[in-house]
Amino acid sequence: MYKNIIFLMITLIFFSGCLNKRGISSTYYNDCVEYYDARGYYHKSCDENLVEFEDIKEGTKKAYKATKDYITFSEELDKEPEHKVVW
């Protein structure tokens, strides 16, 4: 009973942020500063998100590869067999 309540509270706290184009942040709209400098180059600087979607993609790719390598033992299969010369 208490485990379910604790799990529900943690889930609610985790999803209390807002989803936007770049990731999960504490506000729905990012406070971005956009301007052109004296040369005419466009600059845009935005505040940091709690979690970026690019980080999530990279993390899931690494986890998938590690799991696949663990299950299939692909690291051992990729190694060249050692050829020992016996005279």
N, C-alpha and C positions, 0 to 999 in steps of 0.2 A: 504494500500500500504506500509506504513512505518512499520507496524507490521510484514508483510511478510519479509521485508528486515532485520529487527532486528532479527527475528527468524532464518533466513538463516545465518546471521553472527554468532549468538550464536552457532548454530549447527556446523558450520565450525570450530569455535574455539574449541568446545568440542571434535570433532573428528580429531583434528590436531595431536594428539599423535599417536604412533605406537602400533599396536597389536603384542604381542609376546606370548609365552607359558603361562606366569604367569599373564598377565594382560595388562593394557594400560600404556605405558611409553612415555617419551619424545624422546627416541631413540629406534631403532628397535632391536639392540643387547644389551643385558645387560652386563655391565662390571662386570663380576664375577671373583673372585679370588679363585682359587682352589689349594689346597696344602695338603701334608701329613705332619703330625707333627712327632716328634722324636719317638713316640710310634708306628707309622704306621697308625694312624687314618686319614681318609679322611675328609677334611673340605672344604666347599664351602660357600662363602659369596658373595651375589649379592647386587647391589644397589636397592633402593626402587622404586617401580612403583607408578605411580599416582593413579591407581586403581588396586586392585588385584581381580582376578576372584572369589576367595573364598569369598571375602567380598560381591561381587555382588550376589552370590548364597545365602548366609545367609540373606542378606537384602530382596531378593525377597521372600524367605520362610517366613520371619517374616511378610512381607506385605500381603502375601497370607493368612496366618493364621489370622491376624488381620481383614482382609476384610471378611473372612469366618465367624469368630466369630461375627462380627458386623451384617452380613446379617442373620445368622441363630440363633442368640441369644444363642449360645451354652454354654456360661458361665452361663446363667440362667438355662439352662436345666441340666447342670452337677451338680448343687447344690442339696443337699438332702432337701426334704421338711421338714419344722420344725414341729415336733409333740408336740403339747402343751397338757399337761394334765389338764383337767378341772374337778374339783371335786365339 
